[in-house]
Amino acid sequence: MNKRNTQQRRHSIIAVLNETGEVSVDELANRFETSEVTIRKDLAALEKTGLLLRRYGGAVAIPDEVTQQFSAKIAPNKLSIAEAAARLIKDHNRIIIDSGSTTSGLVQQLNGKRGLVVMTNSLQLANAIHELENEPTLLMTGGTWDPHSESFQGQVAEQVLRSYNFDQLFIGADGIDLARGTTTFNELTGLSKVMAEVSREVIVMVDSDKIGRRIPNLELAWQQISVLVTDDRVDEQTVKQISEQGVEVILAPYSK
């Protein structure tokens, strides 16, 4: 089977689905002049990447309530942080983008990169990555849906991640404990730890107002973090304290 033809057909299936909201296997088989078995394989592959939901005899588009969060306007300061973080990405890098409001701004910065492989545990991010003109290879963790973090978590997601090696992980945080590392309100921290384990470099992206927030659940210790990207409202003493943990600090211009 020609890989390029397969990718083009699957891209066209999503385009049809976006127009109609629902497609059937027999309709698609006729449209693309291929077998129903092939179409079912296409739908299964697209569902794994979070781009549609399969139904008996066909598929439907991802419901608006699942995707609307990503379409909301990203705050200017988060975009500024994302722009600074994106400069760390080289062509052909294999990266993970964790779910989150700050990391979501990173997707818009990927169009200028070539040959990327991008893994995410977020449906919203997966859909946005799929729409990029440079068409990076998109991987999805799968797993158990966690409504708190609006992402996939759990052992299945962890097992999928352990099957790969990545150059970089881009991840947010609910808080930064200057003594310990990143902290979170979410008690499900297993996937974040595995993401860090399989990545050569870990880049944390946070607004400066989260630095110094002590939240009970430690997510990543400083020893696991390579770079912290935040805005330039951080004072020199705080930057020095974080740098002494062996972490590079990148300050993006603050934007209102």
HELIX and SHEET records of a PDB file:
HELIX    1   1 LYS A    3  THR A   20  1                                  18    
HELIX    2   2 VAL A   25  PHE A   32  1                                   8    
HELIX    3   3 GLU A   36  LYS A   48  1                                  13    
HELIX    4   4 ASP A   64  SER A   71  1                                   8    
HELIX    5   5 PRO A   76  ALA A   86  1                                  11    
HELIX    6   6 THR A  103  GLN A  109  5                                   7    
HELIX    7   7 LEU A  123  HIS A  130  1                                   8    
HELIX    8   8 GLN A  155  LEU A  161  1                                   7    
HELIX    9   9 GLY A  190  GLU A  197  1                                   8    
HELIX   10  10 SER A  208  LYS A  210  5                                   3    
HELIX   11  11 TRP A  222  GLN A  224  5                                   3    
HELIX   12  12 GLU A  236  SER A  243  1                                   8    
SHEET    1   A 3 GLU A  22  SER A  24  0                                        
SHEET    2   A 3 GLY A  58  VAL A  60 -1                                        
SHEET    3   A 3 LEU A  53  ARG A  55 -1                                        
SHEET    1   B 7 THR A 137  MET A 140  0                                        
SHEET    2   B 7 VAL A 117  THR A 120  1                                        
SHEET    3   B 7 ARG A  94  ILE A  97  1                                        
SHEET    4   B 7 PHE A 166  ILE A 171  1                                        
SHEET    5   B 7 SER A 199  MET A 205  1                                        
SHEET    6   B 7 VAL A 227  ASP A 231  1                                        
SHEET    7   B 7 GLU A 248  ALA A 252  1                                        
SHEET    1   C 2 THR A 144  ASP A 146  0                                        
SHEET    2   C 2 SER A 151  GLN A 153 -1                                        
SHEET    1   D 3 GLY A 175  ASP A 177  0                                        
SHEET    2   D 3 GLY A 181  THR A 184 -1                                        
SHEET    3   D 3 ASN A 217  ALA A 221 -1                                        
END                                                                             
